[in-house]
Amino acid sequence: MNALLDGVAWLGAFVLGIVEYIGELGMFAASGIAHVVLPPYYPRQLGRAFMEIGYFSLPVVALTALFTGMVLALQSYTGFSRFGAESAIASVVVLSVTRELGPVLAGLMVSGRAGAAMAAELGTMRVTDQIDALSTLATEPMKYLVAPRLLAGTLALPALVLLADIIGVLGGFLVATNKLGFSSGGYLTSTFNTLQTQDVVSGLIKAAVFGFVIALMGCFNGYRSRGGAQGVGAATTSAVVSASILILALDYVLTQVLFVK
């Protein structure tokens, strides 16, 4: 009987913890969005955050997109050659990269790089009382630290994904023309005939949502960090894991909304 009651108590505490976490996250996100919209603004902080999230993440995103496009072309050729459908490789590569692989892989890479950096930076500021010091200087921490990162993440990731789409398709083109024997003209013609505006736009919409989620989870976990260096490490890990899971879950939801009629 006691074991049953203990199990029920544990389950209740677990559910209440999840509800509390979701509530705190929702309030934090609402406050961050409000501070993005309402003045005053800090353009220098926005530019710094945009550089950290976008520019400095470009090498890892570009390499990921390039090799993804190359591997996708090879794997497609291996599978399609069994059915005599090699001509569909260009279509598969461009649709896969623009609709799914570009936004998702770029989001995961940026989460591991910029999301972790945001959580570590804000976590360190929290445990060393620098965030409290901002308040004593009449500077709203959410306005100065969180809002620029949320806006920068929402704007920077679509730009990264657009570049990743181009580089990923280029990777598939290089493999198809140099290794698989495709003509460059035929491959490009098939690519442009397949690609539609909706394919690129849907990927950019996903990227904007993913960028906001990455910045939100990085800032949220860092902002509420406690317990010194160990707490900062836990916040960094939590930021990357939670953002990655949300990216994969939201990818399904957005695909359902954008493509399933």
KAJORA-V477357 format. One record per residue. N is the residue number from 0. SS is DSSP state (a for helix, b for strand, c for the rest). PHI is phi in whole degrees, -180 to 180 (* if undefined). D_LAST is the distance of its C-alpha to the last C-alpha in whole Angstrom. Layout:
BEGIN
n:N ss:SS phi:PHI d_last:D_LAST
n:N ss:SS phi:PHI d_last:D_LAST
END
This chain:
BEGIN
n:0 ss:c phi:* d_last:51
n:1 ss:a phi:-64 d_last:51
n:2 ss:a phi:-64 d_last:49
n:3 ss:a phi:-65 d_last:46
n:4 ss:a phi:-64 d_last:47
n:5 ss:a phi:-64 d_last:47
n:6 ss:a phi:-65 d_last:43
n:7 ss:a phi:-64 d_last:42
n:8 ss:a phi:-63 d_last:43
n:9 ss:a phi:-64 d_last:42
n:10 ss:a phi:-62 d_last:38
n:11 ss:a phi:-62 d_last:39
n:12 ss:a phi:-65 d_last:40
n:13 ss:a phi:-64 d_last:37
n:14 ss:a phi:-64 d_last:34
n:15 ss:a phi:-63 d_last:36
n:16 ss:a phi:-64 d_last:36
n:17 ss:a phi:-64 d_last:33
n:18 ss:a phi:-62 d_last:32
n:19 ss:a phi:-63 d_last:35
n:20 ss:a phi:-64 d_last:33
n:21 ss:a phi:-64 d_last:30
n:22 ss:a phi:-63 d_last:32
n:23 ss:a phi:-62 d_last:34
n:24 ss:a phi:-64 d_last:31
n:25 ss:a phi:-63 d_last:29
n:26 ss:a phi:-66 d_last:33
n:27 ss:a phi:-64 d_last:33
n:28 ss:a phi:-64 d_last:30
n:29 ss:a phi:-63 d_last:30
n:30 ss:a phi:-65 d_last:34
n:31 ss:a phi:-63 d_last:33
n:32 ss:a phi:-64 d_last:30
n:33 ss:a phi:-61 d_last:33
n:34 ss:a phi:-72 d_last:36
n:35 ss:a phi:-65 d_last:33
n:36 ss:a phi:-81 d_last:33
n:37 ss:c phi:-89 d_last:37
n:38 ss:c phi:-72 d_last:40
n:39 ss:c phi:-79 d_last:42
n:40 ss:c phi:-115 d_last:40
n:41 ss:c phi:-125 d_last:41
n:42 ss:a phi:-62 d_last:40
n:43 ss:a phi:-66 d_last:43
n:44 ss:a phi:-66 d_last:41
n:45 ss:a phi:-64 d_last:38
n:46 ss:a phi:-63 d_last:39
n:47 ss:a phi:-64 d_last:40
n:48 ss:a phi:-66 d_last:37
n:49 ss:a phi:-64 d_last:35
n:50 ss:a phi:-65 d_last:38
n:51 ss:a phi:-66 d_last:38
n:52 ss:a phi:-80 d_last:34
n:53 ss:c phi:-92 d_last:33
n:54 ss:a phi:-63 d_last:36
n:55 ss:a phi:-76 d_last:38
n:56 ss:a phi:-92 d_last:35
n:57 ss:a phi:-60 d_last:34
n:58 ss:a phi:-59 d_last:36
n:59 ss:a phi:-69 d_last:35
n:60 ss:a phi:-68 d_last:31
n:61 ss:a phi:-64 d_last:32
n:62 ss:a phi:-65 d_last:34
n:63 ss:a phi:-61 d_last:31
n:64 ss:a phi:-66 d_last:29
n:65 ss:a phi:-61 d_last:32
n:66 ss:a phi:-71 d_last:32
n:67 ss:a phi:-64 d_last:29
n:68 ss:a phi:-63 d_last:28
n:69 ss:a phi:-66 d_last:31
n:70 ss:a phi:-66 d_last:31
n:71 ss:a phi:-62 d_last:27
n:72 ss:a phi:-65 d_last:29
n:73 ss:a phi:-63 d_last:31
n:74 ss:a phi:-66 d_last:29
n:75 ss:a phi:-64 d_last:27
n:76 ss:a phi:-64 d_last:30
n:77 ss:a phi:-61 d_last:32
n:78 ss:a phi:-78 d_last:29
n:79 ss:a phi:-72 d_last:28
n:80 ss:c phi:-65 d_last:31
n:81 ss:c phi:-70 d_last:32
n:82 ss:c phi:-116 d_last:29
n:83 ss:c phi:67 d_last:31
n:84 ss:c phi:-114 d_last:27
n:85 ss:a phi:-61 d_last:29
n:86 ss:a phi:-66 d_last:28
n:87 ss:a phi:-86 d_last:24
n:88 ss:a phi:-63 d_last:26
n:89 ss:a phi:-59 d_last:25
n:90 ss:a phi:-66 d_last:21
n:91 ss:a phi:-64 d_last:21
n:92 ss:a phi:-64 d_last:23
n:93 ss:a phi:-68 d_last:22
n:94 ss:a phi:-71 d_last:18
n:95 ss:a phi:-64 d_last:19
n:96 ss:a phi:-70 d_last:21
n:97 ss:a phi:-73 d_last:19
n:98 ss:a phi:-82 d_last:16
n:99 ss:a phi:-123 d_last:18
n:100 ss:a phi:-66 d_last:21
n:101 ss:a phi:-60 d_last:23
n:102 ss:a phi:-63 d_last:21
n:103 ss:a phi:-69 d_last:22
n:104 ss:a phi:-68 d_last:25
n:105 ss:a phi:-63 d_last:26
n:106 ss:a phi:-62 d_last:26
n:107 ss:a phi:-66 d_last:27
n:108 ss:a phi:-66 d_last:30
n:109 ss:a phi:-68 d_last:31
n:110 ss:a phi:-61 d_last:30
n:111 ss:a phi:-70 d_last:33
n:112 ss:a phi:-97 d_last:35
n:113 ss:a phi:-78 d_last:35
n:114 ss:a phi:-62 d_last:33
n:115 ss:a phi:-64 d_last:37
n:116 ss:a phi:-64 d_last:39
n:117 ss:a phi:-63 d_last:38
n:118 ss:a phi:-62 d_last:38
n:119 ss:a phi:-67 d_last:42
n:120 ss:a phi:-67 d_last:43
n:121 ss:a phi:-69 d_last:42
n:122 ss:a phi:-64 d_last:43
n:123 ss:a phi:-65 d_last:46
n:124 ss:a phi:-64 d_last:47
n:125 ss:a phi:-69 d_last:46
n:126 ss:a phi:-74 d_last:49
n:127 ss:c phi:-100 d_last:51
n:128 ss:c phi:66 d_last:51
n:129 ss:a phi:-72 d_last:50
n:130 ss:a phi:-67 d_last:47
n:131 ss:a phi:-63 d_last:49
n:132 ss:a phi:-65 d_last:52
n:133 ss:a phi:-61 d_last:49
n:134 ss:a phi:-64 d_last:49
n:135 ss:a phi:-68 d_last:53
n:136 ss:c phi:-95 d_last:52
n:137 ss:c phi:63 d_last:50
n:138 ss:c phi:-116 d_last:47
n:139 ss:c phi:-72 d_last:44
n:140 ss:a phi:-60 d_last:43
n:141 ss:a phi:-63 d_last:39
n:142 ss:a phi:-70 d_last:39
n:143 ss:a phi:-86 d_last:41
n:144 ss:a phi:-104 d_last:40
n:145 ss:a phi:-92 d_last:36
n:146 ss:a phi:-57 d_last:35
n:147 ss:a phi:-61 d_last:36
n:148 ss:a phi:-71 d_last:34
n:149 ss:a phi:-63 d_last:31
n:150 ss:a phi:-68 d_last:31
n:151 ss:a phi:-64 d_last:32
n:152 ss:a phi:-62 d_last:29
n:153 ss:a phi:-67 d_last:26
n:154 ss:a phi:-90 d_last:28
n:155 ss:a phi:-76 d_last:29
n:156 ss:a phi:-66 d_last:27
n:157 ss:a phi:-59 d_last:24
n:158 ss:a phi:-65 d_last:28
n:159 ss:a phi:-64 d_last:28
n:160 ss:a phi:-68 d_last:25
n:161 ss:a phi:-62 d_last:25
n:162 ss:a phi:-67 d_last:28
n:163 ss:a phi:-64 d_last:27
n:164 ss:a phi:-61 d_last:25
n:165 ss:a phi:-64 d_last:28
n:166 ss:a phi:-70 d_last:30
n:167 ss:a phi:-64 d_last:28
n:168 ss:a phi:-65 d_last:27
n:169 ss:a phi:-63 d_last:31
n:170 ss:a phi:-61 d_last:31
n:171 ss:a phi:-64 d_last:30
n:172 ss:a phi:-64 d_last:31
n:173 ss:a phi:-63 d_last:35
n:174 ss:a phi:-68 d_last:34
n:175 ss:a phi:-64 d_last:33
n:176 ss:a phi:-85 d_last:36
n:177 ss:a phi:-95 d_last:39
n:178 ss:c phi:-118 d_last:38
n:179 ss:c phi:-99 d_last:36
n:180 ss:c phi:85 d_last:38
n:181 ss:c phi:-79 d_last:35
n:182 ss:c phi:-80 d_last:36
n:183 ss:a phi:-63 d_last:35
n:184 ss:a phi:-64 d_last:34
n:185 ss:a phi:-64 d_last:32
n:186 ss:a phi:-64 d_last:30
n:187 ss:a phi:-66 d_last:29
n:188 ss:a phi:-62 d_last:28
n:189 ss:a phi:-64 d_last:26
n:190 ss:a phi:-64 d_last:24
n:191 ss:a phi:-71 d_last:24
n:192 ss:a phi:-70 d_last:23
n:193 ss:a phi:-82 d_last:20
n:194 ss:c phi:-69 d_last:19
n:195 ss:c phi:-123 d_last:17
n:196 ss:a phi:-59 d_last:17
n:197 ss:a phi:-61 d_last:14
n:198 ss:a phi:-63 d_last:15
n:199 ss:a phi:-72 d_last:18
n:200 ss:a phi:-63 d_last:17
n:201 ss:a phi:-62 d_last:14
n:202 ss:a phi:-65 d_last:17
n:203 ss:a phi:-71 d_last:19
n:204 ss:a phi:-63 d_last:17
n:205 ss:a phi:-59 d_last:18
n:206 ss:a phi:-63 d_last:21
n:207 ss:a phi:-62 d_last:22
n:208 ss:a phi:-65 d_last:21
n:209 ss:a phi:-63 d_last:23
n:210 ss:a phi:-63 d_last:26
n:211 ss:a phi:-64 d_last:26
n:212 ss:a phi:-65 d_last:26
n:213 ss:a phi:-61 d_last:28
n:214 ss:a phi:-65 d_last:31
n:215 ss:a phi:-62 d_last:30
n:216 ss:a phi:-70 d_last:31
n:217 ss:a phi:-64 d_last:34
n:218 ss:a phi:-69 d_last:35
n:219 ss:a phi:-63 d_last:35
n:220 ss:a phi:-69 d_last:36
n:221 ss:a phi:-71 d_last:39
n:222 ss:a phi:-66 d_last:40
n:223 ss:c phi:-101 d_last:40
n:224 ss:c phi:-67 d_last:42
n:225 ss:c phi:-142 d_last:46
n:226 ss:c phi:93 d_last:49
n:227 ss:a phi:71 d_last:50
n:228 ss:a phi:-61 d_last:49
n:229 ss:a phi:-65 d_last:47
n:230 ss:a phi:-67 d_last:45
n:231 ss:a phi:-65 d_last:44
n:232 ss:a phi:-62 d_last:43
n:233 ss:a phi:-65 d_last:41
n:234 ss:a phi:-65 d_last:39
n:235 ss:a phi:-64 d_last:38
n:236 ss:a phi:-62 d_last:37
n:237 ss:a phi:-63 d_last:35
n:238 ss:a phi:-63 d_last:34
n:239 ss:a phi:-69 d_last:32
n:240 ss:a phi:-65 d_last:31
n:241 ss:a phi:-66 d_last:29
n:242 ss:a phi:-65 d_last:28
n:243 ss:a phi:-64 d_last:27
n:244 ss:a phi:-65 d_last:25
n:245 ss:a phi:-65 d_last:23
n:246 ss:a phi:-61 d_last:22
n:247 ss:a phi:-67 d_last:21
n:248 ss:a phi:-68 d_last:19
n:249 ss:a phi:-69 d_last:18
n:250 ss:a phi:-61 d_last:16
n:251 ss:a phi:-65 d_last:14
n:252 ss:a phi:-62 d_last:13
n:253 ss:a phi:-68 d_last:12
n:254 ss:a phi:-64 d_last:11
n:255 ss:a phi:-61 d_last:8
n:256 ss:a phi:-73 d_last:8
n:257 ss:a phi:-83 d_last:8
n:258 ss:a phi:-119 d_last:6
n:259 ss:c phi:-89 d_last:4
n:260 ss:c phi:-88 d_last:0
END
